[in-house]
Amino acid sequence: MEELSELKLKVLDLLKEDARRSPALLSTLLGVEEEEVKVAIAELENDHVIVKYATIVNWGKVEEEKVTALIEVQITPERGRGFEGIAERIYLFPQVKSVYLMSGAYDLLVEVEGRNLREVANFVSEKLSPIDSVLSTKTNFILKKYKQDGIIYEERQEDNRLLISP
């Protein structure tokens, strides 16, 4: 693993806050030439340090509802491959948004998205649970997102209640 330069680390931090920042703005914020920033970004992309630029959507503000579930999965590791092969089998399903190897009571945490509860339930019962190495699953549905990737979804409401004292 390559140690990144201070410039590249600063570029990553600024792009993580807002991926729409242009190289010109980044160069101004960092006090370096725009060409240096362009080269740094190109190298980060080529080395797959920057994998993708994404938009965070507050689906609660859109009529098209989505159901997200976090599924705790206990598995038996495969001989010679450990958790890698099973994790790959799981993350290749289009419904799967994220897969994490975890420490603790379960092995993998799988984030799944569907149009409704039934679609997610069908995925668990028909695709995930039948995998030979899967010992058990526990599905947790996300009811509301307050904060994701450092972004707070709703503005805080001021508490305008009157104080009552004895």
Secondary structure as GFF3:
##gff-version 3
##sequence-region A 1 166
A	DSSP	alpha_helix	6	17	.	.	.	ID=ss1
A	DSSP	alpha_helix	23	30	.	.	.	ID=ss2
A	DSSP	alpha_helix	34	46	.	.	.	ID=ss3
A	DSSP	three_ten_helix	59	61	.	.	.	ID=ss4
A	DSSP	beta_strand	67	75	.	.	.	ID=ss5
A	DSSP	alpha_helix	84	91	.	.	.	ID=ss6
A	DSSP	beta_strand	96	101	.	.	.	ID=ss7
A	DSSP	beta_strand	108	114	.	.	.	ID=ss8
A	DSSP	alpha_helix	117	123	.	.	.	ID=ss9
A	DSSP	pi_helix	124	128	.	.	.	ID=ss10
A	DSSP	beta_strand	134	141	.	.	.	ID=ss11
A	DSSP	beta_strand	147	148	.	.	.	ID=ss12
A	DSSP	beta_strand	151	152	.	.	.	ID=ss13
###
